[in-house]
Amino acid sequence: MTATIDTVAAEELVRRKLDELLAAYPPASTPTTEFLGARFDAGLAWVWFPEGCGGLGLPPDLQGLVDRTLRKAGAPDETGRNPIGYGMAAPTIATHGTPEQRARYLRPLFTCEEVWCQLFSEPGAGSDVAGLATRAVRDGDEWVVNGQKVWTTLAHTASFGLLLARTDPDVPKHRGLTYFVLDMHAPGVEVRPLRQMTGDAEFNEVFLTDVRVPDAARLDAVGAGWRVAMTTLMNERVAIGGGVSSRGGGPISELLGIWRERGGGTAVERDRLVQLWVASEVLRLTNLRARQLRQAGTPGPEGSVAKLVSAELNQRIYECCVDFLGLEGGLLPTNYVMRRPERAGFAGEDPRWSFLRSRANTIEGGTSEIMRNILGERVLGLPGEPRVDKDVPWSQVPRS
């Protein structure tokens, strides 16, 4: 009975705070940054975060109530502008950051006054992130960082980056890593665009040359970088593939729109459409179940499942969109001038553009091959791939 009363009281608290927020800051007339700041201060950014950190210390299932209410009220949603910040940096800082780091970073992250990026992958360490070579050498109260990162989404708009660097090369690769918050405007940080087949340069290379990072910007202990990175990566998979859209929403809605505009199609095309719709609905229900399990405190393998399935399903759906468009499917409505987008994702884009962009889905955030390895080994209990360098000091591992 007590648990029921507490649950009811928690929901009443959230509803009251939502009413107060919308009354004091009407979304239609309040600047986006001001509204998001007020939402953070009310504890409605992430309700399960501690008070003062954008949360209320309440069960995470109440976040659904917050999101639905604010979406219905027309409140701003800046997830696409700061996807790394919302999906990866915030939970990592909340889990591993000091009180001072939480106070410094979380609010401007949520208001998007400070955008974040992720500095993990390198030219020689993509699928094997733990094999990275970027070095951080201690110099008093600072660390001097040298190296190169690649495929860094929105690095050109970012204020800060989640940096994983090697601080001890003489121990096995997973044990010699440390995690930092990197000021993307610090001397020695150079961001170069990577142009994609869409014409955009959403991704970047980042070169780090004698960049000085204060030890106060370190997350968790020296050498604990892999543990912190696991928090980031687990949240990344959920952020990329774990969204719960409305029934028939997301990419499948674009395919349905094309079908209706054409006035239907052949029986074969209709069968293809229905199969994709069913697959989309199965993914939606899987994500819904995964969210409920996370809220109950029993997260399962659904994050990796959703990342794998959503990546490949997106490609199939947008391939079908292009096929249904016929000859028009080969005409990308752009002059192919390189853009430097300020948002990530597919919202509002032409399905022909999305067809090209979706090719990256099976690479970014962990390749489909890596996702299959994770599911095979950790869920199905299949034998792992040979890892001959697991217990070898990183400095002794041969590299090309």
N, C-alpha and C positions, 0 to 999 in steps of 0.2 A: 504493500500500500504506500509506503514511503517513497519508493522509486517512482510510482505513478504520480504522486503529488509533486515530486521534484521535476519530473518530466513536464507536467502541466505548467508548473511555475516557470520553468526555463522557456517554454514556448510563449507564455504570456509576456515574459521579459523581452524576448526578441520582437514580438508583435508591437509591444509598446515603443521600443526603440525605433522600429521601422516607421511607425506613425509619427513619432517626434521628428525623425530625420526628414521625411517627405513633407511635413508641415513647415519646418524651418527652412528647408532647402529644396523648393520645387524643382524637379529636374529640368523642366522646360525653360526656366528662367535663371538657373544657377550655372555659372561657368563650370566646365568639367572638372578642373583641378580642385576648385572649392568644394564641389559636391563629393568627390572622392576623398578629400581630406576629412570632411565631416563624417562620411561613412566610416572611415578608419577610426576616427576618434570615438565614434559610437560603439565600436567593437563589432562592426558588421562587415569587416573586410574578410576575415576568416574566423568564424565564431568559436572554433575550437582552440585558437591561439590564446595565450594568456592575456589578461587585461593589461592594457597599455601597449600591447603589440598588435593592435588591430582586431583583437578577439575579446571574448567574454568568458573563456574557460568552460564552454558548454559543449555538449555532444555534437560531433560534426554533422550529424544528420539534419540539424537545424539550418545548415547552410543552404539546403535546398529551398527552404521557406524564404530565406533572405533573397536568394537569386530570383526565384519566381516572382516575388512581390516587386522587386526593383525593376525587373524586366517588364512587367506589366505596367509599371508606372512610367516607363520610358527613361529610366536612369541610364547614364553612360556606361558602356562596357569597353574597357581599353585593353582587353586581353591580347588582341592582335597587335597592339602597339608595343607591348612589353611581355611577350609570351615566356621568355626565359625568366624574367623577374617574377611573374605570377606563378608559373608552373614549377620552377626549379629553385630559384634563389630564395624566395620567401620561406618555403618549408625547410631548406637547408640551414638558413640563418636562424630560424626559430628553433631548430633541433640542436645545432652545434654552436651557435653564436653566444657570445657573452651578453649580459644585460646591456652593456654599453653599445655593442654592435647592433643588437636588436633596436635599441632606441635611435641609433644613427641611421640605419638603412631602411627599415621596413616601411615607415610612413611615406617618404619620398618615392620609394619603389612603387607603392600602391597608387599614388597619385600620378605616376608616370612622369614626375619631374626628373627622375633618374631612371633611365632605361638600362637593362642588364643584358649581358651576353655570356656565353659559356666557352671557356678556353680549355678544352680537353683534347680534341683530336689533333694529330700532327701528321705530316706527310709519311712518317714511318711508323705511326701508332694510331691507326684508326680503329679497326676491330679489336686490336690488342691495346687498349688505352693504357694499361699498366706498364707497357713497354716504352712509354714516352721518354723523350730525351731532354726536354726543357729543364734547365738547371736553376736552382735557387741556392745561392751560397750566402751564409750568414756573415754579416759585417756589423757587429755591435747590435744596435736595436733595429737594424734594417736587414733586408735580404736583397741581394743583387741577382736579378733574373735575366737569363739569356736563352733564347730559343725561338721556335716558330710554331704557330698554331694555324689550323686550316678549317674550312667549312664553318666559320664563325658567323652565325645568323645575327644580323643587325648590329654587328660590331661598329659600323659607321655611325650609328645613332646612340650607342651605349655610353653611359657614364662610368659603369663599373662592369668588371668581368669576373666570373667564377674561375679562378686559375688553379689548375693542378700541376705541380712542378716536382721535380726530383731533388730531394735535399740530402739523400744518402745513397750514392751509387754502389756502395760496398756491401749492401744487403740485398736479398731477393726483391724483385721489382715491386711487388705489392707493398712491401714494408718500408720502402725508401721514399714515399711520397708525402707531400704536405700540401695543404689546401689554403689558398689565400683569396682575399678580395683585392682585385687589381683596379687601380684608378686608370681608366682608359685614356685619360688626358695627361698622364705622367710623361716626363721626358723619356724618350727611348721606345715609346709605343708607336708603331706604324701600322696603319690599316690599309690594305690594298684590296680593291674589289675583285670578286670572281664572277665573271659574267656567265649567266646561265643561258640555256637554249630559248628561254622566254624573252631574252633581251635584257632582263633585269639583273641587277647585282645585289641580291638579297644576302648572299654569302660573302665571306671575306677571308683573306689571309691576314694574320696578325704576326708581325715581327717584333720581338722583344730584345732590345740591345741595352745591356747595363741598366735595366729598369730597377729603381730602388723602391722596395715595398716595405713599409714599416711592419715590425713584428706585431703591432697592435691590429693589423689587418689580417692576421692568421686566424683561420677557423679551426678550433680544436687543437690538439697537441701536435708537436712536431712528429712526423712519421705516421700520423693517423689519417693521412689524406685519402687512402683508399676507402676507409670506413665512411668518411664524409662524402666521398664521391658516390658511394652506393646509395646514400640518401638522395642525392641529386638524380642519379640515373633511374632509380625506381619511380621518382616523381615525374621524370621526363617521359617515361613510357606511358604513364597514366595521362599526362598532359597531351601527348601527341595522339594517342589512340583511344583514350578513355572517356571522351566527351559523350554525354547522353543527350541526344537531340530529341525533338518530338517525333512521333511516328510519321514516317514518310519524309522527314526533314534531312538536311545535309545534302551531300552530293546526289543522292538518288532523286531529290526533288528537282534538280536541274535536268536530269534525264527525263523525268515525267513531264516537265514543262516542254521539252523539245518534242516528245511524243504527242502531246496534246496540240501543239502548234502545227504539227504535220498532219493532224487529223487521223492519227493512228498509223498502222503499218501492216506488214504481212504477219501471218501466223508464226513464222519463225522468229521475226523480230519481237512479236509480243511475248513469245516464250522466253526469249533472252532477257527482255525487260522484267518479266515476272521473277525469273531466277535471281536477278540482281536485287530486286526489291526484297525478296525473301532473305537473301544473304544480309542485306542492310538491316532488316528487322531483327535477325538473329544476333548481329553484332550489337545493335542497340540494347536488346534485352540482356546480353552478356555484360555489357558495360553497366547496365542498371543493377544487375546482380552483384557485380564487382564493387560498385559504390556502396551498396547495402552491407556487403561483407566488411569493407574498410570501416564503415561507420560503426559496425558491431565489434571492431577490433580484431577481426580475423581475416586480414588480407590474404589473397591466394595468388595463383599464377595468372589471373585474368589480365593484369597489366601488360605482361609480355604477349599474351594471346591477342589482346585488343590491338596492340601496336602492330603485330604481324598481320592480322586479318585486315585491319583498316587500311594499311599501306597498300596491300595487294588489291583490296576491293576498290579503293579509290581509282587505281589504274584501270581496272576493268570497267568501272562505271564511265570514266571519261573517254575511254576508247569507244565505248558504245555511243556516247554523245556524238563524237566525231563521225562515227559510221552513220548514225541516223541523220546527221546534217548533210550527208552526201557531198557534193562538190564544194559546198560552202565550208565543210569541215576542214578543208585545207587552206582556208584563207584566214590567217590570224589578223584580227583587226588592230594592228599596231604598225607604227613606222619603224619598229625595231631599234629605236634609239635607246641606248642604255639608260635605265632608270635606277635610282637608288631609293628603293621603297622604304617608307618609315613604318610599315606594318608587315607582319608575316601572316601567311595563310592564304585562303582562297576566297574569302568573303567578297562578294560583289564582282568577281572576275568573270570574264567570258569563259565558257566551258572549253573552248579551244585553247585558251591560255592555260586553263587548269589541266588539260590533257598533257601539255608539256611539263608543267610544274610537278605533276604527280609522279613523274619518273624518279624524282628525288626521294619519294616517300619510302622506298624500300632500302634506302641507304642511310638517310638522316635518322638520328636518334637510336642507332643500332641497326645494322643490316638485318634483312630477313633471315640470312644464314645464321647470324648470331642469335636471333630470337629462337630459331629452331633448335640450336644447340642448347640454349638455356632450358627450353621446355623439355627437350629430350633427356637431358641429364638430371635436372632438378625436379621435374614433375613426373616423368615416366620412369626415371631411374635407370636409363640406358647407360652403357659404359661411356666414360668421358673420352674426349680426344686426347692423344698423347701430349703431355705438357712437360717437355724435357728441361725447360728452364725454370720451372716453378720454384725450386730450392737453390738455384744458382745465383750468386750475387750479380746484380744487373751489369756491373762493369765487366764481367767475364762472359756475358752472353754475346755471341757473334752477331754483328749487324752489318747490313749492306751499306 
